[in-house]
Amino acid sequence: MAAGGSKRAIVAAFLANLGIAIAKFIGFGITGASSMLSEGIHSVADTGNQGLLLLGGKRSQRAADEAHPFGYGRERYFWSFVVAVVLFTLGAVFSVYEGIHKIQHPEDLESPIVAVVILLVAIVLESFSFRTAVHESRPLKGEASWWQFLRTSKVPEFPVVLLEDVGALIGLVLALGAVSLTVVTGDATYDGIGSILIGSLLGVIAVFLCIEMKSLLIGESASAGDRERIAGAIESTDDVVRLIHCRTEHIGPEEILVAAKVEFASGLDVAGLAAAVDRVEARIREAVPAARVIYLEPDLYRGAATAP
């Protein structure tokens, strides 16, 4: 469900941003508004980013091979990190540069009503994209707050699309305000200020995404809830005396590697021990279906020295 939901959110964002980008560039060509150009570049960056997310999803589905025995699930983390870098360089840096240039060399706007209409239409389209992303994210979010979801989600596409959409909506409001103030006051400096504010907003979002995607690329453990369910599944299995220690790591958004050292009942022969291990693995996968790769090491508990 997560993979299908994230793809729907990405496609909705891609189509919305493509249409918005075209409209903004038409608006910039007519009005010469710097904030419109910044927003147009922003939408181009967002459109390209959705394409990169779709590429990452496609490449992550490749089967495991000798070079990558755990598969290619982390491709989605890598391309989400690339998206954050693109958002910063192509979106934030360019917008700030364009805003500074416009403040230093102000130019009067032509046909500002065109810019206002295009920005209002863009807000409607971007709101549709944002609504889709929110709807598809809710099943994964559960009872967590949106901030907690953005910080802890193992599905990278949702935080990326959600924050891009939020940034786009705020940026559109800033651009609308900048154009309106320029028209009311006759001072084109406001247009440049709006562009700088849009770039600064994109920079904050990009840095946040870089930090979160870097954490996923390095390797994050399963969520606290999944770790509890895995431990409970192991300890509740017949012939298990105790769970000595357990380590988990996401090798993809919907794939968890589990490595555990377990003390089994004494007196089990080889066949009995193998059967007990199979039961533990089955219980873990029943409790947490994302636990795809499981390694169990039978051992005897010898206090703290047993754990790494």
C-alpha contacts under 8 A as a table, 3 or more apart, distances in Angstrom:
res1	aa1	res2	aa2	distance
1	M	4	G	5.21
1	M	5	G	5.87
2	A	5	G	5.05
2	A	6	S	5.97
2	A	140	L	7.34
2	A	155	V	7.51
3	A	6	S	5.24
3	A	7	K	6.23
4	G	7	K	5.16
4	G	8	R	6.32
5	G	8	R	5.22
5	G	9	A	6.30
5	G	136	E	5.19
5	G	137	S	7.46
6	S	9	A	5.08
6	S	10	I	6.13
6	S	133	A	7.79
6	S	136	E	6.83
6	S	137	S	7.79
6	S	157	E	6.07
6	S	158	F	6.21
7	K	10	I	5.02
7	K	11	V	6.11
7	K	54	L	7.21
8	R	11	V	5.21
8	R	12	A	6.12
8	R	132	T	7.82
8	R	136	E	7.78
9	A	12	A	5.22
9	A	13	A	6.19
9	A	129	S	7.22
9	A	132	T	5.77
9	A	133	A	4.87
9	A	136	E	6.70
9	A	158	F	7.70
9	A	161	V	7.25
10	I	13	A	5.11
10	I	14	F	6.01
10	I	50	Q	5.74
10	I	53	L	7.37
10	I	54	L	7.27
10	I	133	A	7.91
10	I	157	E	7.51
10	I	161	V	6.76
11	V	14	F	4.94
11	V	15	L	6.19
11	V	50	Q	7.30
12	A	15	L	5.43
12	A	16	A	6.16
12	A	129	S	5.48
12	A	132	T	7.03
13	A	16	A	5.14
13	A	17	N	5.92
13	A	47	T	7.53
13	A	50	Q	6.97
13	A	126	E	7.68
13	A	129	S	5.04
13	A	130	F	7.67
13	A	161	V	7.24
13	A	165	D	7.80
14	F	17	N	5.30
14	F	18	L	6.04
14	F	46	D	7.50
14	F	47	T	5.17
14	F	48	G	7.99
14	F	50	Q	5.46
14	F	51	G	7.25
15	L	18	L	5.22
15	L	19	G	6.35
15	L	47	T	7.80
16	A	19	G	5.41
16	A	20	I	6.12
16	A	125	L	5.76
16	A	126	E	6.27
16	A	128	F	7.92
16	A	129	S	6.40
17	N	20	I	4.91
17	N	21	A	5.86
17	N	43	S	5.39
17	N	44	V	7.18
17	N	46	D	6.47
17	N	47	T	5.40
17	N	126	E	7.34
18	L	21	A	5.23
18	L	22	I	6.45
18	L	43	S	7.05
18	L	44	V	7.04
18	L	47	T	5.77
19	G	22	I	5.39
19	G	23	A	6.36
20	I	23	A	5.11
20	I	24	K	6.08
20	I	40	G	7.63
20	I	43	S	6.65
20	I	122	A	5.54
20	I	125	L	7.43
21	A	24	K	5.15
21	A	25	F	6.25
21	A	39	E	7.79
21	A	40	G	4.98
21	A	41	I	7.39
21	A	42	H	7.95
21	A	43	S	4.95
21	A	44	V	5.78
22	I	25	F	5.39
22	I	26	I	6.32
22	I	40	G	7.54
23	A	26	I	5.15
23	A	27	G	6.16
23	A	118	I	6.37
23	A	122	A	7.99
24	K	27	G	4.85
24	K	28	F	6.08
24	K	36	M	5.98
24	K	37	L	7.00
24	K	39	E	6.92
24	K	40	G	5.02
24	K	115	A	7.80
24	K	118	I	6.63
24	K	119	L	7.57
25	F	28	F	4.93
25	F	29	G	6.07
25	F	36	M	7.28
25	F	37	L	6.49
25	F	40	G	5.62
26	I	29	G	5.11
26	I	30	I	6.36
27	G	30	I	5.20
27	G	31	T	5.97
27	G	32	G	7.71
27	G	33	A	7.98
27	G	36	M	6.85
27	G	114	V	6.31
27	G	115	A	5.39
27	G	118	I	6.74
28	F	31	T	5.16
28	F	32	G	4.81
28	F	33	A	5.55
28	F	34	S	7.41
28	F	36	M	5.42
28	F	37	L	5.63
28	F	115	A	7.44
29	G	32	G	5.76
30	I	110	E	6.61
30	I	111	S	6.76
30	I	114	V	7.62
31	T	109	L	5.27
31	T	110	E	4.26
31	T	111	S	5.42
31	T	112	P	5.95
31	T	114	V	7.30
31	T	115	A	6.73
32	G	36	M	7.74
32	G	37	L	7.85
32	G	107	E	7.86
32	G	108	D	7.88
32	G	109	L	5.83
32	G	110	E	6.59
33	A	36	M	5.19
33	A	37	L	6.52
33	A	109	L	5.93
33	A	115	A	7.82
33	A	179	V	7.37
33	A	191	D	6.71
34	S	37	L	5.07
34	S	38	S	6.23
34	S	98	E	6.72
34	S	99	G	6.70
34	S	102	K	6.63
34	S	191	D	6.01
34	S	192	G	6.20
34	S	195	S	6.51
35	S	38	S	4.96
35	S	39	E	6.06
35	S	95	S	7.97
35	S	99	G	7.44
35	S	175	A	5.41
35	S	178	A	7.21
35	S	179	V	7.52
35	S	191	D	5.72
35	S	192	G	6.64
35	S	194	G	5.90
35	S	195	S	4.62
35	S	198	I	8.00
36	M	39	E	5.03
36	M	40	G	6.01
36	M	115	A	7.25
36	M	175	A	6.73
37	L	40	G	4.89
37	L	41	I	6.20
38	S	41	I	5.19
38	S	42	H	6.06
38	S	91	G	7.59
38	S	94	F	7.33
38	S	95	S	4.95
38	S	98	E	7.14
38	S	195	S	5.99
38	S	198	I	7.56
38	S	199	G	7.79
39	E	42	H	4.79
39	E	43	S	6.14
39	E	95	S	7.97
39	E	171	G	7.14
39	E	172	L	7.18
39	E	175	A	7.47
39	E	195	S	7.98
39	E	198	I	7.79
40	G	43	S	5.12
40	G	44	V	6.25
41	I	44	V	5.00
41	I	45	A	6.13
41	I	90	L	7.33
41	I	91	G	6.29
41	I	94	F	8.00
41	I	95	S	7.84
42	H	45	A	5.12
42	H	46	D	6.18
42	H	87	L	7.75
42	H	90	L	7.54
42	H	91	G	4.99
42	H	92	A	8.00
42	H	168	A	7.77
43	S	46	D	4.90
43	S	47	T	6.02
43	S	168	A	7.84
44	V	47	T	5.07
44	V	48	G	6.17
45	A	48	G	5.18
45	A	49	N	6.00
45	A	86	V	6.89
45	A	87	L	6.19
45	A	90	L	6.42
45	A	91	G	6.28
46	D	49	N	4.88
46	D	50	Q	6.28
46	D	87	L	7.31
46	D	164	E	7.10
47	T	50	Q	5.28
47	T	51	G	6.54
48	G	51	G	5.04
48	G	52	L	6.32
49	N	52	L	4.97
49	N	53	L	6.25
49	N	83	V	5.29
49	N	86	V	7.52
49	N	87	L	7.84
50	Q	53	L	5.03
50	Q	54	L	6.26
50	Q	161	V	7.99
51	G	54	L	5.13
51	G	55	L	6.16
52	L	55	L	4.92
52	L	56	G	6.12
52	L	79	W	6.18
52	L	80	S	7.64
52	L	83	V	6.96
53	L	56	G	5.03
53	L	57	G	6.22
53	L	76	R	7.02
53	L	79	W	6.15
53	L	80	S	6.32
53	L	83	V	7.67
53	L	157	E	6.83
54	L	57	G	5.08
54	L	58	K	6.22
55	L	58	K	5.13
55	L	59	R	6.16
55	L	79	W	7.84
56	G	59	R	5.18
56	G	60	S	5.99
56	G	75	E	5.49
56	G	76	R	4.70
56	G	77	Y	7.95
56	G	78	F	7.64
56	G	79	W	5.51
56	G	80	S	7.78
57	G	60	S	5.24
57	G	61	Q	6.80
57	G	75	E	7.36
57	G	76	R	5.72
58	K	61	Q	5.65
58	K	62	R	7.70
59	R	62	R	5.82
59	R	72	Y	7.13
59	R	75	E	6.57
59	R	76	R	7.98
60	S	71	G	7.63
60	S	72	Y	4.68
60	S	73	G	4.68
60	S	74	R	6.82
60	S	75	E	5.20
60	S	76	R	6.26
61	Q	72	Y	6.73
61	Q	73	G	6.99
62	R	71	G	6.96
62	R	72	Y	6.23
63	A	71	G	5.89
63	A	72	Y	7.33
64	A	68	H	5.71
64	A	69	P	5.06
64	A	70	F	5.82
64	A	71	G	3.92
64	A	72	Y	6.80
65	D	68	H	5.20
65	D	69	P	5.23
65	D	70	F	7.94
65	D	71	G	6.90
66	E	69	P	5.47
68	H	71	G	5.38
68	H	72	Y	6.92
70	F	251	I	7.15
72	Y	75	E	5.65
72	Y	252	G	7.51
73	G	76	R	6.32
73	G	77	Y	7.96
73	G	251	I	6.06
73	G	252	G	4.02
73	G	253	P	6.83
73	G	255	E	7.49
74	R	77	Y	5.07
74	R	78	F	6.39
74	R	217	L	6.86
74	R	251	I	6.09
74	R	252	G	4.99
74	R	253	P	7.58
75	E	78	F	5.03
75	E	79	W	6.22
76	R	79	W	5.41
76	R	80	S	6.11
76	R	156	P	6.98
76	R	157	E	7.87
76	R	252	G	7.60
76	R	253	P	7.85
77	Y	80	S	5.14
77	Y	81	F	6.23
77	Y	156	P	6.25
77	Y	213	M	6.06
77	Y	216	L	6.44
77	Y	217	L	5.86
77	Y	252	G	7.91
78	F	81	F	5.11
78	F	82	V	6.36
78	F	213	M	7.53
78	F	217	L	6.68
79	W	82	V	4.84
79	W	83	V	6.18
80	S	83	V	4.95
80	S	84	A	6.47
80	S	156	P	6.44
80	S	157	E	6.89
80	S	160	V	7.14
80	S	213	M	6.64
81	F	84	A	5.14
81	F	85	V	6.47
81	F	209	L	7.18
81	F	210	C	5.79
81	F	213	M	5.33
81	F	214	K	6.90
82	V	85	V	5.06
82	V	86	V	6.17
83	V	86	V	5.07
83	V	87	L	6.05
84	A	87	L	5.07
84	A	88	F	6.31
84	A	160	V	7.94
84	A	206	A	4.88
84	A	207	V	7.25
84	A	209	L	5.67
84	A	210	C	5.57
85	V	88	F	5.17
85	V	89	T	6.19
85	V	206	A	6.71
85	V	210	C	7.06
86	V	89	T	5.22
86	V	90	L	5.49
86	V	91	G	7.14
87	L	90	L	5.67
87	L	91	G	4.94
87	L	92	A	6.58
87	L	202	L	6.86
87	L	203	G	7.58
87	L	206	A	5.86
88	F	91	G	5.47
88	F	92	A	4.84
88	F	93	V	6.34
88	F	202	L	6.52
88	F	203	G	5.33
88	F	206	A	5.28
88	F	207	V	7.49
89	T	92	A	5.95
89	T	93	V	5.25
89	T	94	F	6.99
90	L	93	V	6.27
90	L	94	F	5.81
91	G	94	F	5.70
91	G	95	S	6.07
91	G	199	G	6.53
91	G	202	L	6.52
91	G	203	G	7.85
92	A	95	S	5.29
92	A	96	V	6.24
92	A	198	I	7.35
92	A	199	G	3.97
92	A	200	S	6.18
92	A	201	L	7.47
92	A	202	L	5.04
92	A	203	G	5.03
93	V	96	V	5.33
93	V	97	Y	6.16
93	V	199	G	6.39
93	V	203	G	7.60
94	F	97	Y	5.07
94	F	98	E	6.03
94	F	199	G	7.29
95	S	98	E	5.12
95	S	99	G	6.08
95	S	195	S	5.55
95	S	196	I	6.05
95	S	198	I	6.72
95	S	199	G	4.65
96	V	99	G	5.07
96	V	100	I	6.23
96	V	195	S	6.21
96	V	196	I	4.37
96	V	197	L	7.55
96	V	198	I	7.63
96	V	199	G	4.98
96	V	200	S	6.98
97	Y	100	I	5.25
97	Y	101	H	6.19
97	Y	196	I	7.55
98	E	101	H	5.04
98	E	102	K	6.13
98	E	192	G	7.22
98	E	195	S	6.83
98	E	196	I	7.62
99	G	102	K	5.08
99	G	103	I	6.25
99	G	191	D	7.41
99	G	192	G	3.98
99	G	193	I	5.99
99	G	194	G	7.18
99	G	195	S	4.67
99	G	196	I	4.92
100	I	103	I	5.15
100	I	104	Q	6.25
100	I	192	G	6.28
100	I	193	I	7.73
100	I	196	I	7.00
101	H	104	Q	5.16
101	H	105	H	5.99
101	H	106	P	7.98
101	H	192	G	7.43
102	K	105	H	4.96
102	K	106	P	4.98
102	K	107	E	7.27
102	K	188	A	7.74
102	K	189	T	6.87
102	K	191	D	7.35
102	K	192	G	4.91
103	I	106	P	5.43
103	I	188	A	7.46
103	I	189	T	4.98
103	I	190	Y	7.94
103	I	191	D	7.88
103	I	192	G	5.14
103	I	193	I	7.23
106	P	188	A	5.34
106	P	189	T	6.07
106	P	192	G	7.82
107	E	188	A	6.02
108	D	186	G	7.66
108	D	187	D	7.86
108	D	188	A	5.98
109	L	112	P	6.09
109	L	182	T	7.86
109	L	183	V	7.68
109	L	188	A	7.45
111	S	114	V	5.69
111	S	115	A	7.35
112	P	115	A	5.13
112	P	116	V	6.39
112	P	179	V	7.10
112	P	183	V	7.18
113	I	116	V	5.01
113	I	117	V	6.20
114	V	117	V	5.25
114	V	118	I	6.19
115	A	118	I	5.19
115	A	119	L	6.06
115	A	179	V	7.58
116	V	119	L	5.17
116	V	120	L	6.19
116	V	176	L	6.35
116	V	179	V	7.43
116	V	180	S	7.89
117	V	120	L	5.17
117	V	121	V	6.24
118	I	121	V	5.13
118	I	122	A	6.05
119	L	122	A	4.92
119	L	123	I	6.16
119	L	172	L	6.30
119	L	175	A	7.70
119	L	176	L	6.46
120	L	123	I	5.09
120	L	124	V	6.52
121	V	124	V	5.17
121	V	125	L	6.40
122	A	125	L	5.10
122	A	126	E	5.91
122	A	172	L	7.53
123	I	126	E	5.11
123	I	127	S	5.93
123	I	169	L	6.24
123	I	172	L	6.55
123	I	173	V	8.00
124	V	127	S	5.13
124	V	128	F	6.47
125	L	128	F	5.18
125	L	129	S	6.53
126	E	129	S	5.04
126	E	130	F	6.12
126	E	165	D	6.60
126	E	168	A	7.17
126	E	169	L	6.52
127	S	130	F	4.98
127	S	131	R	5.98
127	S	165	D	7.81
127	S	169	L	7.27
128	F	131	R	5.09
128	F	132	T	6.29
129	S	132	T	5.21
129	S	133	A	6.34
129	S	165	D	7.03
130	F	133	A	5.09
130	F	134	V	6.17
130	F	161	V	7.98
130	F	162	L	6.53
130	F	165	D	5.44
130	F	166	V	7.21
131	R	134	V	5.15
131	R	135	H	6.11
132	T	135	H	5.12
132	T	136	E	6.17
133	A	136	E	5.27
133	A	137	S	6.03
133	A	158	F	6.97
133	A	161	V	6.78
133	A	162	L	6.07
134	V	137	S	5.09
134	V	138	R	6.24
134	V	162	L	7.15
135	H	138	R	5.59
136	E	139	P	6.84
137	S	140	L	5.60
137	S	141	K	6.07
137	S	158	F	6.48
138	R	141	K	4.89
138	R	142	G	6.18
139	P	142	G	5.67
141	K	144	A	5.69
141	K	145	S	7.44
141	K	146	W	7.26
141	K	149	F	5.67
141	K	153	S	7.97
144	A	148	Q	5.90
144	A	149	F	6.15
145	S	148	Q	5.13
145	S	149	F	6.15
146	W	149	F	4.93
146	W	150	L	6.18
147	W	150	L	5.19
147	W	151	R	6.30
148	Q	151	R	5.10
148	Q	152	T	5.97
149	F	152	T	5.27
149	F	153	S	5.35
149	F	159	P	7.97
150	L	153	S	5.79
150	L	159	P	5.35
151	R	212	E	6.93
152	T	223	S	7.75
153	S	156	P	6.78
153	S	158	F	7.93
153	S	159	P	7.43
154	K	216	L	7.39
154	K	250	H	7.83
154	K	252	G	7.97
154	K	253	P	5.10
154	K	254	E	7.79
155	V	158	F	6.30
155	V	159	P	7.82
155	V	253	P	4.92
155	V	254	E	7.64
156	P	159	P	5.88
156	P	160	V	6.45
156	P	213	M	7.25
156	P	253	P	7.41
157	E	160	V	5.16
157	E	161	V	6.03
158	F	161	V	5.29
158	F	162	L	5.88
159	P	162	L	5.15
159	P	163	L	5.92
159	P	209	L	7.83
160	V	163	L	5.44
160	V	164	E	6.00
160	V	209	L	6.96
161	V	164	E	5.05
161	V	165	D	6.03
162	L	165	D	5.21
162	L	166	V	6.16
163	L	166	V	4.98
163	L	167	G	5.90
163	L	205	I	6.79
164	E	167	G	5.07
164	E	168	A	5.96
164	E	205	I	7.72
165	D	168	A	4.94
165	D	169	L	6.14
166	V	169	L	5.22
166	V	170	I	6.21
167	G	170	I	5.23
167	G	171	G	5.86
167	G	201	L	6.82
167	G	202	L	6.56
167	G	205	I	7.36
168	A	171	G	4.93
168	A	172	L	6.04
169	L	172	L	5.13
169	L	173	V	6.37
170	I	173	V	5.13
170	I	174	L	6.21
171	G	174	L	4.97
171	G	175	A	6.04
171	G	198	I	5.27
171	G	201	L	7.61
172	L	175	A	4.98
172	L	176	L	6.03
173	V	176	L	5.01
173	V	177	G	6.10
174	L	177	G	5.05
174	L	178	A	6.06
174	L	194	G	5.88
174	L	197	L	7.41
174	L	198	I	6.88
175	A	178	A	5.01
175	A	179	V	6.14
175	A	191	D	7.62
175	A	194	G	5.74
175	A	195	S	7.16
175	A	198	I	7.68
176	L	179	V	5.28
176	L	180	S	6.07
177	G	180	S	5.07
177	G	181	L	6.06
177	G	194	G	7.61
178	A	181	L	5.24
178	A	182	T	6.11
178	A	190	Y	5.35
178	A	191	D	4.89
178	A	192	G	7.91
178	A	193	I	7.28
178	A	194	G	5.08
179	V	182	T	5.07
179	V	183	V	6.25
179	V	190	Y	7.41
179	V	191	D	5.89
180	S	183	V	5.17
180	S	184	V	6.13
181	L	184	V	5.06
181	L	185	T	5.82
181	L	186	G	7.71
181	L	187	D	7.70
181	L	190	Y	6.35
181	L	191	D	7.87
182	T	185	T	5.43
182	T	186	G	5.20
182	T	187	D	5.14
182	T	188	A	5.21
182	T	189	T	7.31
182	T	190	Y	5.61
182	T	191	D	6.20
183	V	186	G	5.27
183	V	187	D	7.49
187	D	190	Y	6.38
188	A	191	D	5.34
188	A	192	G	7.00
189	T	192	G	5.20
189	T	193	I	6.29
190	Y	193	I	4.92
190	Y	194	G	6.11
191	D	194	G	5.16
191	D	195	S	6.46
192	G	195	S	5.08
192	G	196	I	6.35
193	I	196	I	5.08
193	I	197	L	6.21
194	G	197	L	5.11
194	G	198	I	6.20
195	S	198	I	5.10
195	S	199	G	6.22
196	I	199	G	5.09
196	I	200	S	6.13
197	L	200	S	5.08
197	L	201	L	6.17
198	I	201	L	5.15
198	I	202	L	6.29
199	G	202	L	5.11
199	G	203	G	6.13
200	S	203	G	4.99
200	S	204	V	6.36
201	L	204	V	5.30
201	L	205	I	6.43
202	L	205	I	5.15
202	L	206	A	6.00
203	G	206	A	5.06
203	G	207	V	6.15
204	V	207	V	5.30
204	V	208	F	6.28
205	I	208	F	5.18
205	I	209	L	6.22
206	A	209	L	5.14
206	A	210	C	6.09
207	V	210	C	5.04
207	V	211	I	6.28
208	F	211	I	5.29
208	F	212	E	6.38
209	L	212	E	5.13
209	L	213	M	5.93
210	C	213	M	5.27
210	C	214	K	5.88
211	I	214	K	5.21
211	I	215	S	6.38
212	E	215	S	5.22
212	E	216	L	6.55
213	M	216	L	5.07
213	M	217	L	6.10
214	K	217	L	5.03
214	K	218	I	6.17
215	S	218	I	5.29
215	S	219	G	6.33
215	S	220	E	6.58
216	L	219	G	5.06
216	L	220	E	5.50
216	L	250	H	7.92
217	L	220	E	7.89
219	G	249	E	6.19
219	G	250	H	6.35
219	G	251	I	7.32
220	E	249	E	5.48
220	E	250	H	5.80
221	S	247	R	7.59
221	S	248	T	5.05
221	S	249	E	4.13
221	S	250	H	5.88
222	A	226	D	5.95
222	A	227	R	6.09
222	A	248	T	5.79
222	A	249	E	5.81
222	A	250	H	6.16
222	A	256	I	6.84
223	S	226	D	5.20
223	S	227	R	6.17
224	A	227	R	5.09
224	A	228	E	6.20
225	G	228	E	5.17
225	G	229	R	6.28
226	D	229	R	5.05
226	D	230	I	6.08
226	D	288	V	6.52
227	R	230	I	5.10
227	R	231	A	6.14
227	R	248	T	7.53
228	E	231	A	5.16
228	E	232	G	6.04
229	R	232	G	5.02
229	R	233	A	6.03
229	R	284	I	7.76
229	R	287	A	6.07
229	R	288	V	6.97
230	I	233	A	5.11
230	I	234	I	6.31
230	I	284	I	5.48
230	I	287	A	6.64
230	I	288	V	6.78
231	A	234	I	5.22
231	A	235	E	6.16
231	A	243	L	7.22
231	A	246	C	7.61
232	G	235	E	5.22
232	G	236	S	5.95
233	A	236	S	5.38
233	A	237	T	6.46
233	A	280	V	7.09
233	A	283	R	5.43
233	A	284	I	5.39
233	A	287	A	6.59
234	I	237	T	5.58
234	I	240	V	7.27
234	I	243	L	6.84
234	I	280	V	5.57
234	I	283	R	6.99
234	I	284	I	6.67
235	E	240	V	6.12
235	E	241	V	7.29
235	E	242	R	5.96
235	E	243	L	6.09
236	S	240	V	7.34
237	T	240	V	5.81
237	T	276	A	7.99
237	T	279	R	6.93
237	T	280	V	5.99
237	T	283	R	7.27
238	D	276	A	7.25
238	D	279	R	7.99
239	D	264	F	5.60
239	D	265	A	5.01
239	D	276	A	6.53
240	V	243	L	7.64
240	V	262	V	7.23
240	V	263	E	6.18
240	V	264	F	4.46
240	V	265	A	5.90
240	V	276	A	7.78
241	V	262	V	7.78
241	V	263	E	5.44
241	V	264	F	5.19
241	V	265	A	5.71
242	R	262	V	6.19
242	R	263	E	5.35
242	R	264	F	7.18
243	L	246	C	7.43
243	L	260	A	7.55
243	L	261	K	6.54
243	L	262	V	4.76
243	L	263	E	6.33
244	I	260	A	7.53
244	I	261	K	5.44
244	I	262	V	5.39
244	I	263	E	6.72
244	I	301	Y	6.48
244	I	306	T	7.27
244	I	307	A	6.72
245	H	260	A	5.74
245	H	261	K	5.47
245	H	262	V	7.23
245	H	307	A	6.06
246	C	258	V	7.22
246	C	259	A	5.79
246	C	260	A	4.16
246	C	261	K	6.41
247	R	258	V	5.96
247	R	259	A	5.22
247	R	260	A	6.19
248	T	256	I	6.66
248	T	257	L	5.51
248	T	258	V	4.64
248	T	259	A	6.35
249	E	256	I	5.62
249	E	257	L	5.23
249	E	258	V	6.85
250	H	253	P	6.61
250	H	254	E	7.67
250	H	255	E	5.84
250	H	256	I	4.49
250	H	257	L	6.20
251	I	255	E	5.62
251	I	256	I	5.80
251	I	257	L	6.54
252	G	255	E	4.80
252	G	256	I	6.99
254	E	290	A	5.36
255	E	290	A	4.89
255	E	291	A	5.98
255	E	292	R	5.78
255	E	293	V	7.83
256	I	290	A	5.60
256	I	291	A	4.52
256	I	292	R	5.87
256	I	293	V	6.58
257	L	291	A	6.03
257	L	292	R	6.44
257	L	293	V	4.77
257	L	294	I	5.93
258	V	291	A	6.64
258	V	293	V	6.19
258	V	294	I	4.69
258	V	295	Y	6.17
259	A	294	I	5.92
259	A	295	Y	4.73
259	A	296	L	5.89
259	A	297	E	7.92
260	A	295	Y	6.45
260	A	296	L	5.02
260	A	297	E	6.23
261	K	296	L	5.86
261	K	297	E	4.67
261	K	298	P	5.90
261	K	299	D	6.39
262	V	296	L	6.89
262	V	297	E	6.08
262	V	298	P	5.02
262	V	299	D	5.84
262	V	300	L	7.68
263	E	298	P	5.65
263	E	299	D	5.08
263	E	300	L	5.28
263	E	301	Y	6.40
264	F	273	L	7.64
264	F	276	A	7.98
264	F	298	P	6.60
264	F	299	D	7.43
264	F	300	L	7.85
265	A	268	L	6.55
268	L	271	A	7.76
268	L	272	G	5.26
268	L	273	L	5.63
269	D	272	G	5.13
269	D	273	L	6.03
270	V	273	L	5.12
270	V	274	A	6.13
271	A	274	A	5.15
271	A	275	A	6.20
272	G	275	A	5.10
272	G	276	A	6.19
273	L	276	A	5.02
273	L	277	V	6.21
274	A	277	V	5.11
274	A	278	D	6.26
275	A	278	D	5.05
275	A	279	R	6.27
276	A	279	R	5.04
276	A	280	V	6.28
277	V	280	V	5.12
277	V	281	E	6.27
277	V	296	L	7.13
278	D	281	E	5.15
278	D	282	A	6.19
279	R	282	A	5.09
279	R	283	R	6.16
280	V	283	R	5.10
280	V	284	I	6.18
281	E	284	I	5.13
281	E	285	R	6.25
281	E	294	I	6.88
282	A	285	R	5.24
282	A	286	E	6.09
283	R	286	E	5.02
283	R	287	A	6.16
284	I	287	A	5.14
284	I	288	V	5.92
284	I	289	P	7.68
284	I	291	A	7.09
285	R	288	V	5.02
285	R	289	P	4.69
285	R	290	A	7.15
285	R	291	A	5.71
285	R	292	R	7.32
286	E	289	P	5.86
288	V	291	A	5.71
289	P	292	R	7.12
291	A	294	I	6.92
300	L	306	T	7.98
301	Y	306	T	6.20
302	R	305	A	6.23
302	R	306	T	5.46
303	G	306	T	5.86
303	G	307	A	7.87
304	A	307	A	5.73
305	A	308	P	7.35
